[in-house]
């Protein structure tokens, strides 16, 4: 297993990024300014993008694993890696997600705790209804983790 930081041609991973954020123009808002990391275990498994919010806080804007590799711990390994990578530069990492029990439980198991909610985020910012585990995403739930 290896993790690489990607500095050029980030769009080559768009198919994977779209699994976590299904509207390309939303990805375009953070892709170039963010730091991208990819995890390989023989082949590509998981990608993530982290963006600086201010001097103390960064945000995990996107993390996605190909469907056939989910549940094998790849995203957890990548979250641990980026948490360690950014701990000397930031105090806190945020992550925003829909109100989906499975995903919220996953982030909590990675050390995140609920922070705040942005009402109607998915309705106001996406051009189509979004669903995860059969649940329509409406509010953005933010979680935070001390680094």
N, CA, C and O atoms as a GROMACS GRO file, in nm:
protein
  588
    1UNK      N    1   0.085  -0.118   0.000
    1UNK     CA    2   0.000   0.000   0.000
    1UNK      C    3   0.089   0.123   0.000
    1UNK      O    4   0.186   0.131   0.076
    2UNK      N    5   0.055   0.220  -0.087
    2UNK     CA    6   0.130   0.346  -0.089
    2UNK      C    7   0.036   0.463  -0.109
    2UNK      O    8  -0.070   0.450  -0.172
    3UNK      N    9   0.075   0.577  -0.055
    3UNK     CA   10  -0.002   0.700  -0.068
    3UNK      C   11   0.086   0.804  -0.136
    3UNK      O   12   0.201   0.824  -0.097
    4UNK      N   13   0.031   0.869  -0.236
    4UNK     CA   14   0.105   0.971  -0.309
    4UNK      C   15   0.031   1.103  -0.304
    4UNK      O   16  -0.092   1.107  -0.306
    5UNK      N   17   0.107   1.211  -0.296
    5UNK     CA   18   0.050   1.345  -0.309
    5UNK      C   19   0.049   1.379  -0.458
    5UNK      O   20   0.150   1.363  -0.526
    6UNK      N   21  -0.064   1.427  -0.507
    6UNK     CA   22  -0.079   1.461  -0.648
    6UNK      C   23  -0.076   1.612  -0.662
    6UNK      O   24  -0.156   1.682  -0.599
    7UNK      N   25   0.014   1.663  -0.745
    7UNK     CA   26   0.024   1.808  -0.763
    7UNK      C   27  -0.013   1.852  -0.905
    7UNK      O   28  -0.041   1.970  -0.926
    8UNK      N   29  -0.013   1.761  -1.000
    8UNK     CA   30  -0.047   1.793  -1.139
    8UNK      C   31  -0.156   1.699  -1.188
    8UNK      O   32  -0.173   1.588  -1.137
    9UNK      N   33  -0.230   1.746  -1.287
    9UNK     CA   34  -0.331   1.662  -1.354
    9UNK      C   35  -0.431   1.598  -1.256
    9UNK      O   36  -0.463   1.480  -1.267
   10UNK      N   37  -0.478   1.677  -1.162
   10UNK     CA   38  -0.571   1.626  -1.061
   10UNK      C   39  -0.701   1.576  -1.123
   10UNK      O   40  -0.767   1.487  -1.068
   11UNK      N   41  -0.738   1.633  -1.236
   11UNK     CA   42  -0.865   1.594  -1.301
   11UNK      C   43  -0.862   1.451  -1.353
   11UNK      O   44  -0.967   1.395  -1.385
   12UNK      N   45  -0.743   1.390  -1.361
   12UNK     CA   46  -0.738   1.251  -1.405
   12UNK      C   47  -0.810   1.158  -1.307
   12UNK      O   48  -0.841   1.044  -1.340
   13UNK      N   49  -0.834   1.208  -1.186
   13UNK     CA   50  -0.903   1.129  -1.083
   13UNK      C   51  -1.050   1.169  -1.068
   13UNK      O   52  -1.115   1.134  -0.970
   14UNK      N   53  -1.101   1.243  -1.167
   14UNK     CA   54  -1.237   1.295  -1.159
   14UNK      C   55  -1.342   1.186  -1.141
   14UNK      O   56  -1.437   1.203  -1.065
   15UNK      N   57  -1.325   1.073  -1.208
   15UNK     CA   58  -1.424   0.966  -1.195
   15UNK      C   59  -1.440   0.922  -1.049
   15UNK      O   60  -1.551   0.893  -1.005
   16UNK      N   61  -1.332   0.918  -0.976
   16UNK     CA   62  -1.334   0.878  -0.836
   16UNK      C   63  -1.388   0.992  -0.749
   16UNK      O   64  -1.469   0.968  -0.659
   17UNK      N   65  -1.344   1.114  -0.774
   17UNK     CA   66  -1.393   1.230  -0.698
   17UNK      C   67  -1.544   1.245  -0.711
   17UNK      O   68  -1.612   1.284  -0.616
   18UNK      N   69  -1.597   1.215  -0.828
   18UNK     CA   70  -1.741   1.228  -0.852
   18UNK      C   71  -1.824   1.128  -0.770
   18UNK      O   72  -1.945   1.147  -0.755
   19UNK      N   73  -1.762   1.024  -0.719
   19UNK     CA   74  -1.834   0.929  -0.633
   19UNK      C   75  -1.872   0.994  -0.500
   19UNK      O   76  -1.972   0.956  -0.439
   20UNK      N   77  -1.792   1.091  -0.456
   20UNK     CA   78  -1.819   1.157  -0.328
   20UNK      C   79  -1.885   1.294  -0.345
   20UNK      O   80  -1.954   1.341  -0.255
   21UNK      N   81  -1.866   1.355  -0.460
   21UNK     CA   82  -1.922   1.487  -0.486
   21UNK      C   83  -1.965   1.485  -0.632
   21UNK      O   84  -1.883   1.507  -0.721
   22UNK      N   85  -2.093   1.457  -0.656
   22UNK     CA   86  -2.135   1.420  -0.790
   22UNK      C   87  -2.160   1.534  -0.888
   22UNK      O   88  -2.218   1.512  -0.994
   23UNK      N   89  -2.116   1.654  -0.854
   23UNK     CA   90  -2.132   1.767  -0.947
   23UNK      C   91  -1.995   1.828  -0.972
   23UNK      O   92  -1.932   1.883  -0.882
   24UNK      N   93  -1.949   1.819  -1.096
   24UNK     CA   94  -1.812   1.860  -1.131
   24UNK      C   95  -1.782   2.006  -1.098
   24UNK      O   96  -1.671   2.037  -1.055
   25UNK      N   97  -1.878   2.097  -1.117
   25UNK     CA   98  -1.847   2.237  -1.088
   25UNK      C   99  -1.827   2.262  -0.939
   25UNK      O  100  -1.759   2.358  -0.902
   26UNK      N  101  -1.883   2.178  -0.854
   26UNK     CA  102  -1.857   2.189  -0.709
   26UNK      C  103  -1.715   2.141  -0.679
   26UNK      O  104  -1.647   2.201  -0.596
   27UNK      N  105  -1.670   2.036  -0.744
   27UNK     CA  106  -1.533   1.986  -0.727
   27UNK      C  107  -1.434   2.092  -0.776
   27UNK      O  108  -1.330   2.113  -0.715
   28UNK      N  109  -1.467   2.158  -0.888
   28UNK     CA  110  -1.379   2.260  -0.944
   28UNK      C  111  -1.352   2.374  -0.846
   28UNK      O  112  -1.249   2.440  -0.855
   29UNK      N  113  -1.444   2.397  -0.751
   29UNK     CA  114  -1.428   2.506  -0.655
   29UNK      C  115  -1.313   2.482  -0.557
   29UNK      O  116  -1.259   2.577  -0.501
   30UNK      N  117  -1.275   2.356  -0.536
   30UNK     CA  118  -1.170   2.327  -0.438
   30UNK      C  119  -1.054   2.244  -0.492
   30UNK      O  120  -0.951   2.231  -0.424
   31UNK      N  121  -1.068   2.188  -0.609
   31UNK     CA  122  -0.967   2.092  -0.656
   31UNK      C  123  -0.828   2.153  -0.670
   31UNK      O  124  -0.731   2.096  -0.619
   32UNK      N  125  -0.815   2.266  -0.737
   32UNK     CA  126  -0.682   2.323  -0.760
   32UNK      C  127  -0.621   2.381  -0.632
   32UNK      O  128  -0.500   2.372  -0.613
   33UNK      N  129  -0.702   2.440  -0.546
   33UNK     CA  130  -0.647   2.498  -0.423
   33UNK      C  131  -0.621   2.392  -0.316
   33UNK      O  132  -0.547   2.417  -0.220
   34UNK      N  133  -0.680   2.276  -0.332
   34UNK     CA  134  -0.664   2.170  -0.233
   34UNK      C  135  -0.542   2.084  -0.256
   34UNK      O  136  -0.483   2.084  -0.364
   35UNK      N  137  -0.505   2.010  -0.152
   35UNK     CA  138  -0.396   1.914  -0.162
   35UNK      C  139  -0.459   1.776  -0.179
   35UNK      O  140  -0.542   1.734  -0.099
   36UNK      N  141  -0.418   1.707  -0.285
   36UNK     CA  142  -0.478   1.578  -0.320
   36UNK      C  143  -0.383   1.464  -0.285
   36UNK      O  144  -0.262   1.472  -0.306
   37UNK      N  145  -0.441   1.358  -0.232
   37UNK     CA  146  -0.367   1.237  -0.200
   37UNK      C  147  -0.442   1.117  -0.257
   37UNK      O  148  -0.565   1.113  -0.254
   38UNK      N  149  -0.367   1.020  -0.308
   38UNK     CA  150  -0.428   0.897  -0.359
   38UNK      C  151  -0.362   0.777  -0.292
   38UNK      O  152  -0.242   0.777  -0.262
   39UNK      N  153  -0.443   0.677  -0.269
   39UNK     CA  154  -0.396   0.554  -0.205
   39UNK      C  155  -0.403   0.441  -0.308
   39UNK      O  156  -0.507   0.418  -0.370
   40UNK      N  157  -0.292   0.374  -0.322
   40UNK     CA  158  -0.281   0.258  -0.411
   40UNK      C  159  -0.256   0.134  -0.327
   40UNK      O  160  -0.179   0.138  -0.231
   41UNK      N  161  -0.319   0.026  -0.362
   41UNK     CA  162  -0.288  -0.106  -0.308
   41UNK      C  163  -0.295  -0.196  -0.430
   41UNK      O  164  -0.401  -0.250  -0.464
   42UNK      N  165  -0.182  -0.212  -0.497
   42UNK     CA  166  -0.171  -0.263  -0.633
   42UNK      C  167  -0.222  -0.157  -0.729
   42UNK      O  168  -0.144  -0.096  -0.801
   43UNK      N  169  -0.356  -0.134  -0.731
   43UNK     CA  170  -0.409  -0.029  -0.817
   43UNK      C  171  -0.474   0.080  -0.731
   43UNK      O  172  -0.476   0.071  -0.608
   44UNK      N  173  -0.526   0.181  -0.796
   44UNK     CA  174  -0.588   0.294  -0.728
   44UNK      C  175  -0.712   0.250  -0.651
   44UNK      O  176  -0.798   0.180  -0.705
   45UNK      N  177  -0.719   0.290  -0.525
   45UNK     CA  178  -0.834   0.254  -0.441
   45UNK      C  179  -0.912   0.376  -0.395
   45UNK      O  180  -1.034   0.380  -0.405
   46UNK      N  181  -0.839   0.479  -0.342
   46UNK     CA  182  -0.904   0.590  -0.272
   46UNK      C  183  -0.832   0.721  -0.304
   46UNK      O  184  -0.712   0.724  -0.327
   47UNK      N  185  -0.910   0.830  -0.306
   47UNK     CA  186  -0.857   0.963  -0.328
   47UNK      C  187  -0.918   1.057  -0.224
   47UNK      O  188  -1.030   1.035  -0.177
   48UNK      N  189  -0.843   1.163  -0.188
   48UNK     CA  190  -0.901   1.267  -0.103
   48UNK      C  191  -0.838   1.402  -0.137
   48UNK      O  192  -0.729   1.410  -0.193
   49UNK      N  193  -0.912   1.508  -0.101
   49UNK     CA  194  -0.865   1.645  -0.121
   49UNK      C  195  -0.887   1.720   0.011
   49UNK      O  196  -0.996   1.716   0.068
   50UNK      N  197  -0.782   1.789   0.057
   50UNK     CA  198  -0.788   1.867   0.181
   50UNK      C  199  -0.756   2.012   0.146
   50UNK      O  200  -0.661   2.040   0.072
   51UNK      N  201  -0.836   2.105   0.200
   51UNK     CA  202  -0.822   2.247   0.171
   51UNK      C  203  -0.800   2.323   0.302
   51UNK      O  204  -0.864   2.294   0.403
   52UNK      N  205  -0.710   2.420   0.299
   52UNK     CA  206  -0.690   2.508   0.415
   52UNK      C  207  -0.809   2.604   0.422
   52UNK      O  208  -0.844   2.667   0.322
   53UNK      N  209  -0.869   2.616   0.540
   53UNK     CA  210  -0.980   2.710   0.561
   53UNK      C  211  -0.925   2.841   0.620
   53UNK      O  212  -0.962   2.950   0.576
   54UNK      N  213  -0.838   2.827   0.719
   54UNK     CA  214  -0.769   2.941   0.779
   54UNK      C  215  -0.640   2.888   0.841
   54UNK      O  216  -0.600   2.775   0.814
   55UNK      N  217  -0.574   2.968   0.924
   55UNK     CA  218  -0.444   2.926   0.980
   55UNK      C  219  -0.454   2.806   1.072
   55UNK      O  220  -0.356   2.734   1.090
   56UNK      N  221  -0.570   2.782   1.131
   56UNK     CA  222  -0.586   2.674   1.228
   56UNK      C  223  -0.668   2.555   1.179
   56UNK      O  224  -0.665   2.448   1.240
   57UNK      N  225  -0.742   2.574   1.070
   57UNK     CA  226  -0.838   2.471   1.028
   57UNK      C  227  -0.822   2.433   0.882
   57UNK      O  228  -0.804   2.519   0.795
   58UNK      N  229  -0.828   2.304   0.856
   58UNK     CA  230  -0.834   2.252   0.720
   58UNK      C  231  -0.962   2.170   0.707
   58UNK      O  232  -1.023   2.131   0.807
   59UNK      N  233  -1.002   2.145   0.583
   59UNK     CA  234  -1.123   2.068   0.561
   59UNK      C  235  -1.098   1.956   0.462
   59UNK      O  236  -1.040   1.976   0.356
   60UNK      N  237  -1.143   1.837   0.499
   60UNK     CA  238  -1.144   1.722   0.410
   60UNK      C  239  -1.264   1.742   0.317
   60UNK      O  240  -1.377   1.715   0.356
   61UNK      N  241  -1.239   1.789   0.196
   61UNK     CA  242  -1.347   1.827   0.105
   61UNK      C  243  -1.402   1.708   0.027
   61UNK      O  244  -1.518   1.708  -0.013
   62UNK      N  245  -1.320   1.606   0.005
   62UNK     CA  246  -1.363   1.494  -0.076
   62UNK      C  247  -1.280   1.373  -0.036
   62UNK      O  248  -1.158   1.381  -0.025
   63UNK      N  249  -1.347   1.262  -0.014
   63UNK     CA  250  -1.277   1.134   0.001
   63UNK      C  251  -1.367   1.029  -0.062
   63UNK      O  252  -1.486   1.021  -0.032
   64UNK      N  253  -1.308   0.948  -0.148
   64UNK     CA  254  -1.387   0.848  -0.219
   64UNK      C  255  -1.304   0.724  -0.246
   64UNK      O  256  -1.184   0.730  -0.275
   65UNK      N  257  -1.371   0.612  -0.235
   65UNK     CA  258  -1.312   0.480  -0.264
   65UNK      C  259  -1.400   0.414  -0.370
   65UNK      O  260  -1.523   0.419  -0.362
   66UNK      N  261  -1.336   0.352  -0.467
   66UNK     CA  262  -1.415   0.277  -0.565
   66UNK      C  263  -1.505   0.177  -0.493
   66UNK      O  264  -1.465   0.113  -0.396
   67UNK      N  265  -1.627   0.165  -0.543
   67UNK     CA  266  -1.730   0.084  -0.479
   67UNK      C  267  -1.682  -0.058  -0.445
   67UNK      O  268  -1.710  -0.109  -0.336
   68UNK      N  269  -1.613  -0.122  -0.537
   68UNK     CA  270  -1.573  -0.262  -0.515
   68UNK      C  271  -1.467  -0.277  -0.406
   68UNK      O  272  -1.440  -0.388  -0.360
   69UNK      N  273  -1.405  -0.164  -0.363
   69UNK     CA  274  -1.302  -0.171  -0.258
   69UNK      C  275  -1.350  -0.114  -0.124
   69UNK      O  276  -1.274  -0.111  -0.028
   70UNK      N  277  -1.474  -0.072  -0.118
   70UNK     CA  278  -1.526  -0.013   0.007
   70UNK      C  279  -1.536  -0.119   0.116
   70UNK      O  280  -1.555  -0.238   0.089
   71UNK      N  281  -1.524  -0.072   0.241
   71UNK     CA  282  -1.534  -0.164   0.355
   71UNK      C  283  -1.404  -0.238   0.385
   71UNK      O  284  -1.403  -0.327   0.470
   72UNK      N  285  -1.297  -0.203   0.318
   72UNK     CA  286  -1.169  -0.271   0.338
   72UNK      C  287  -1.068  -0.184   0.414
   72UNK      O  288  -0.953  -0.224   0.433
   73UNK      N  289  -1.112  -0.065   0.459
   73UNK     CA  290  -1.026   0.019   0.542
   73UNK      C  291  -0.942   0.121   0.469
   73UNK      O  292  -0.863   0.191   0.532
   74UNK      N  293  -0.956   0.131   0.337
   74UNK     CA  294  -0.871   0.224   0.262
   74UNK      C  295  -0.897   0.370   0.299
   74UNK      O  296  -0.802   0.446   0.318
   75UNK      N  297  -1.023   0.409   0.308
   75UNK     CA  298  -1.054   0.549   0.344
   75UNK      C  299  -1.003   0.580   0.485
   75UNK      O  300  -0.953   0.689   0.510
   76UNK      N  301  -1.017   0.486   0.575
   76UNK     CA  302  -0.971   0.505   0.713
   76UNK      C  303  -0.819   0.526   0.715
   76UNK      O  304  -0.770   0.614   0.787
   77UNK      N  305  -0.745   0.447   0.638
   77UNK     CA  306  -0.600   0.462   0.629
   77UNK      C  307  -0.564   0.600   0.573
   77UNK      O  308  -0.471   0.665   0.622
   78UNK      N  309  -0.636   0.644   0.470
   78UNK     CA  310  -0.606   0.773   0.409
   78UNK      C  311  -0.640   0.888   0.503
   78UNK      O  312  -0.567   0.987   0.508
   79UNK      N  313  -0.749   0.878   0.579
   79UNK     CA  314  -0.783   0.981   0.677
   79UNK      C  315  -0.676   0.989   0.785
   79UNK      O  316  -0.636   1.099   0.825
   80UNK      N  317  -0.628   0.876   0.832
   80UNK     CA  318  -0.520   0.874   0.932
   80UNK      C  319  -0.396   0.940   0.874
   80UNK      O  320  -0.330   1.019   0.941
   81UNK      N  321  -0.364   0.909   0.749
   81UNK     CA  322  -0.246   0.964   0.684
   81UNK      C  323  -0.256   1.117   0.674
   81UNK      O  324  -0.162   1.187   0.712
   82UNK      N  325  -0.369   1.169   0.622
   82UNK     CA  326  -0.379   1.314   0.605
   82UNK      C  327  -0.391   1.385   0.741
   82UNK      O  328  -0.346   1.499   0.755
   83UNK      N  329  -0.449   1.319   0.840
   83UNK     CA  330  -0.453   1.378   0.974
   83UNK      C  331  -0.312   1.396   1.028
   83UNK      O  332  -0.278   1.501   1.083
   84UNK      N  333  -0.229   1.295   1.012
   84UNK     CA  334  -0.089   1.304   1.055
   84UNK      C  335  -0.012   1.406   0.971
   84UNK      O  336   0.070   1.481   1.023
   85UNK      N  337  -0.040   1.407   0.841
   85UNK     CA  338   0.030   1.498   0.748
   85UNK      C  339   0.004   1.644   0.785
   85UNK      O  340   0.096   1.726   0.779
   86UNK      N  341  -0.119   1.677   0.822
   86UNK     CA  342  -0.156   1.817   0.847
   86UNK      C  343  -0.149   1.859   0.993
   86UNK      O  344  -0.172   1.976   1.023
   87UNK      N  345  -0.117   1.769   1.085
   87UNK     CA  346  -0.123   1.803   1.228
   87UNK      C  347  -0.022   1.909   1.271
   87UNK      O  348  -0.043   1.975   1.373
   88UNK      N  349   0.087   1.926   1.198
   88UNK     CA  350   0.184   2.028   1.233
   88UNK      C  351   0.148   2.166   1.179
   88UNK      O  352   0.208   2.267   1.218
   89UNK      N  353   0.052   2.171   1.088
   89UNK     CA  354   0.012   2.298   1.026
   89UNK      C  355  -0.124   2.348   1.072
   89UNK      O  356  -0.152   2.468   1.064
   90UNK      N  357  -0.209   2.258   1.120
   90UNK     CA  358  -0.345   2.295   1.159
   90UNK      C  359  -0.380   2.229   1.291
   90UNK      O  360  -0.324   2.126   1.328
   91UNK      N  361  -0.475   2.291   1.362
   91UNK     CA  362  -0.522   2.235   1.489
   91UNK      C  363  -0.644   2.146   1.471
   91UNK      O  364  -0.666   2.051   1.546
   92UNK      N  365  -0.724   2.177   1.368
   92UNK     CA  366  -0.852   2.110   1.350
   92UNK      C  367  -0.873   2.073   1.204
   92UNK      O  368  -0.834   2.146   1.113
   93UNK      N  369  -0.936   1.957   1.182
   93UNK     CA  370  -0.980   1.918   1.049
   93UNK      C  371  -1.132   1.906   1.052
   93UNK      O  372  -1.189   1.844   1.142
   94UNK      N  373  -1.196   1.967   0.953
   94UNK     CA  374  -1.340   1.957   0.936
   94UNK      C  375  -1.371   1.860   0.822
   94UNK      O  376  -1.288   1.838   0.734
   95UNK      N  377  -1.491   1.804   0.825
   95UNK     CA  378  -1.543   1.730   0.711
   95UNK      C  379  -1.693   1.755   0.708
   95UNK      O  380  -1.760   1.752   0.812
   96UNK      N  381  -1.746   1.779   0.588
   96UNK     CA  382  -1.889   1.801   0.572
   96UNK      C  383  -1.949   1.686   0.495
   96UNK      O  384  -1.890   1.635   0.400
   97UNK      N  385  -2.068   1.645   0.536
   97UNK     CA  386  -2.135   1.532   0.471
   97UNK      C  387  -2.285   1.545   0.487
   97UNK      O  388  -2.334   1.630   0.562
   98UNK      N  389  -2.356   1.462   0.418
   98UNK     CA  390  -2.501   1.458   0.434
   98UNK      C  391  -2.537   1.386   0.562
   98UNK      O  392  -2.454   1.321   0.626
   99UNK      N  393  -2.663   1.398   0.598
   99UNK     CA  394  -2.710   1.336   0.723
   99UNK      C  395  -2.745   1.190   0.699
   99UNK      O  396  -2.862   1.152   0.698
  100UNK      N  397  -2.641   1.110   0.679
  100UNK     CA  398  -2.655   0.968   0.650
  100UNK      C  399  -2.592   0.890   0.764
  100UNK      O  400  -2.471   0.902   0.787
  101UNK      N  401  -2.668   0.810   0.837
  101UNK     CA  402  -2.614   0.739   0.955
  101UNK      C  403  -2.486   0.660   0.929
  101UNK      O  404  -2.395   0.662   1.012
  102UNK      N  405  -2.478   0.590   0.817
  102UNK     CA  406  -2.359   0.509   0.788
  102UNK      C  407  -2.234   0.595   0.777
  102UNK      O  408  -2.130   0.561   0.833
  103UNK      N  409  -2.246   0.705   0.705
  103UNK     CA  410  -2.129   0.792   0.684
  103UNK      C  411  -2.093   0.867   0.811
  103UNK      O  412  -1.975   0.880   0.844
  104UNK      N  413  -2.194   0.916   0.883
  104UNK     CA  414  -2.167   0.985   1.010
  104UNK      C  415  -2.097   0.890   1.107
  104UNK      O  416  -2.003   0.930   1.177
  105UNK      N  417  -2.143   0.767   1.112
  105UNK     CA  418  -2.082   0.666   1.200
  105UNK      C  419  -1.936   0.640   1.159
  105UNK      O  420  -1.849   0.626   1.245
  106UNK      N  421  -1.910   0.634   1.029
  106UNK     CA  422  -1.774   0.613   0.980
  106UNK      C  423  -1.683   0.726   1.027
  106UNK      O  424  -1.575   0.701   1.081
  107UNK      N  425  -1.725   0.852   1.006
  107UNK     CA  426  -1.641   0.965   1.047
  107UNK      C  427  -1.620   0.968   1.198
  107UNK      O  428  -1.511   0.999   1.244
  108UNK      N  429  -1.723   0.936   1.275
  108UNK     CA  430  -1.707   0.931   1.421
  108UNK      C  431  -1.605   0.826   1.459
  108UNK      O  432  -1.527   0.846   1.552
  109UNK      N  433  -1.605   0.713   1.388
  109UNK     CA  434  -1.507   0.607   1.418
  109UNK      C  435  -1.365   0.648   1.381
  109UNK      O  436  -1.268   0.586   1.425
  110UNK      N  437  -1.352   0.753   1.299
  110UNK     CA  438  -1.221   0.807   1.261
  110UNK      C  439  -1.179   0.923   1.350
  110UNK      O  440  -1.078   0.988   1.324
  111UNK      N  441  -1.256   0.949   1.456
  111UNK     CA  442  -1.218   1.052   1.552
  111UNK      C  443  -1.287   1.186   1.535
  111UNK      O  444  -1.255   1.281   1.606
  112UNK      N  445  -1.382   1.196   1.442
  112UNK     CA  446  -1.455   1.321   1.422
  112UNK      C  447  -1.576   1.326   1.515
  112UNK      O  448  -1.630   1.222   1.554
  113UNK      N  449  -1.617   1.448   1.552
  113UNK     CA  450  -1.738   1.467   1.631
  113UNK      C  451  -1.819   1.579   1.567
  113UNK      O  452  -1.763   1.665   1.498
  114UNK      N  453  -1.951   1.578   1.590
  114UNK     CA  454  -2.038   1.679   1.528
  114UNK      C  455  -1.994   1.819   1.566
  114UNK      O  456  -1.958   1.846   1.681
  115UNK      N  457  -1.999   1.908   1.469
  115UNK     CA  458  -1.959   2.048   1.488
  115UNK      C  459  -2.077   2.142   1.465
  115UNK      O  460  -2.122   2.209   1.558
  116UNK      N  461  -2.128   2.147   1.341
  116UNK     CA  462  -2.237   2.236   1.309
  116UNK      C  463  -2.307   2.188   1.181
  116UNK      O  464  -2.262   2.095   1.115
  117UNK      N  465  -2.418   2.253   1.149
  117UNK     CA  466  -2.498   2.216   1.032
  117UNK      C  467  -2.521   2.340   0.946
  117UNK      O  468  -2.544   2.450   0.998
  118UNK      N  469  -2.514   2.322   0.815
  118UNK     CA  470  -2.554   2.428   0.723
  118UNK      C  471  -2.685   2.382   0.659
  118UNK      O  472  -2.687   2.288   0.580
  119UNK      N  473  -2.792   2.449   0.695
  119UNK     CA  474  -2.925   2.413   0.648
  119UNK      C  475  -2.935   2.427   0.496
  119UNK      O  476  -2.884   2.522   0.437
  120UNK      N  477  -3.002   2.331   0.435
  120UNK     CA  478  -3.034   2.330   0.291
  120UNK      C  479  -2.914   2.339   0.198
  120UNK      O  480  -2.928   2.379   0.083
  121UNK      N  481  -2.796   2.303   0.246
  121UNK     CA  482  -2.675   2.315   0.164
  121UNK      C  483  -2.688   2.241   0.032
  121UNK      O  484  -2.657   2.297  -0.074
  122UNK      N  485  -2.733   2.117   0.036
  122UNK     CA  486  -2.738   2.037  -0.087
  122UNK      C  487  -2.846   2.086  -0.182
  122UNK      O  488  -2.830   2.078  -0.304
  123UNK      N  489  -2.956   2.138  -0.128
  123UNK     CA  490  -3.063   2.192  -0.211
  123UNK      C  491  -3.020   2.323  -0.276
  123UNK      O  492  -3.049   2.348  -0.393
  124UNK      N  493  -2.950   2.407  -0.199
  124UNK     CA  494  -2.909   2.538  -0.248
  124UNK      C  495  -2.788   2.536  -0.342
  124UNK      O  496  -2.771   2.629  -0.421
  125UNK      N  497  -2.705   2.433  -0.334
  125UNK     CA  498  -2.578   2.433  -0.408
  125UNK      C  499  -2.566   2.331  -0.520
  125UNK      O  500  -2.470   2.335  -0.596
  126UNK      N  501  -2.660   2.239  -0.531
  126UNK     CA  502  -2.653   2.137  -0.636
  126UNK      C  503  -2.773   2.152  -0.728
  126UNK      O  504  -2.881   2.192  -0.686
  127UNK      N  505  -2.751   2.119  -0.855
  127UNK     CA  506  -2.856   2.140  -0.955
  127UNK      C  507  -2.954   2.023  -0.966
  127UNK      O  508  -3.040   2.022  -1.054
  128UNK      N  509  -2.941   1.925  -0.876
  128UNK     CA  510  -3.032   1.810  -0.876
  128UNK      C  511  -3.039   1.752  -0.735
  128UNK      O  512  -2.946   1.771  -0.657
  129UNK      N  513  -3.144   1.682  -0.702
  129UNK     CA  514  -3.151   1.617  -0.570
  129UNK      C  515  -3.041   1.511  -0.558
  129UNK      O  516  -3.013   1.438  -0.653
  130UNK      N  517  -2.981   1.505  -0.442
  130UNK     CA  518  -2.875   1.407  -0.418
  130UNK      C  519  -2.921   1.308  -0.311
  130UNK      O  520  -2.987   1.346  -0.214
  131UNK      N  521  -2.884   1.182  -0.330
  131UNK     CA  522  -2.924   1.076  -0.238
  131UNK      C  523  -2.803   0.994  -0.198
  131UNK      O  524  -2.712   0.972  -0.277
  132UNK      N  525  -2.803   0.950  -0.075
  132UNK     CA  526  -2.701   0.859  -0.022
  132UNK      C  527  -2.773   0.757   0.063
  132UNK      O  528  -2.848   0.794   0.154
  133UNK      N  529  -2.752   0.630   0.036
  133UNK     CA  530  -2.820   0.522   0.109
  133UNK      C  531  -2.972   0.542   0.108
  133UNK      O  532  -3.039   0.511   0.206
  134UNK      N  533  -3.025   0.593  -0.004
  134UNK     CA  534  -3.169   0.612  -0.017
  134UNK      C  535  -3.225   0.733   0.056
  134UNK      O  536  -3.346   0.754   0.058
  135UNK      N  537  -3.137   0.814   0.115
  135UNK     CA  538  -3.179   0.932   0.191
  135UNK      C  539  -3.144   1.056   0.110
  135UNK      O  540  -3.030   1.071   0.065
  136UNK      N  541  -3.243   1.147   0.089
  136UNK     CA  542  -3.212   1.271   0.018
  136UNK      C  543  -3.128   1.361   0.108
  136UNK      O  544  -3.161   1.384   0.224
  137UNK      N  545  -3.020   1.411   0.052
  137UNK     CA  546  -2.932   1.501   0.125
  137UNK      C  547  -2.988   1.642   0.119
  137UNK      O  548  -3.016   1.695   0.012
  138UNK      N  549  -3.005   1.702   0.236
  138UNK     CA  550  -3.060   1.837   0.246
  138UNK      C  551  -2.959   1.927   0.317
  138UNK      O  552  -2.904   2.019   0.256
  139UNK      N  553  -2.934   1.901   0.444
  139UNK     CA  554  -2.842   1.981   0.524
  139UNK      C  555  -2.701   1.923   0.520
  139UNK      O  556  -2.683   1.802   0.512
  140UNK      N  557  -2.600   2.011   0.524
  140UNK     CA  558  -2.461   1.967   0.536
  140UNK      C  559  -2.429   1.956   0.684
  140UNK      O  560  -2.441   2.054   0.758
  141UNK      N  561  -2.387   1.839   0.726
  141UNK     CA  562  -2.347   1.815   0.864
  141UNK      C  563  -2.195   1.823   0.868
  141UNK      O  564  -2.125   1.748   0.800
  142UNK      N  565  -2.145   1.915   0.950
  142UNK     CA  566  -2.000   1.927   0.965
  142UNK      C  567  -1.955   1.856   1.092
  142UNK      O  568  -2.018   1.866   1.197
  143UNK      N  569  -1.844   1.784   1.078
  143UNK     CA  570  -1.781   1.720   1.190
  143UNK      C  571  -1.640   1.775   1.201
  143UNK      O  572  -1.585   1.825   1.103
  144UNK      N  573  -1.582   1.768   1.319
  144UNK     CA  574  -1.446   1.819   1.338
  144UNK      C  575  -1.363   1.718   1.417
  144UNK      O  576  -1.414   1.634   1.491
  145UNK      N  577  -1.233   1.730   1.396
  145UNK     CA  578  -1.138   1.642   1.463
  145UNK      C  579  -1.017   1.726   1.502
  145UNK      O  580  -0.965   1.802   1.420
  146UNK      N  581  -0.973   1.712   1.625
  146UNK     CA  582  -0.849   1.778   1.667
  146UNK      C  583  -0.732   1.703   1.608
  146UNK      O  584  -0.728   1.580   1.610
  147UNK      N  585  -0.637   1.777   1.554
  147UNK     CA  586  -0.520   1.713   1.494
  147UNK      C  587  -0.403   1.711   1.592
  147UNK      O  588  -0.295   1.660   1.560
   0.00000   0.00000   0.00000
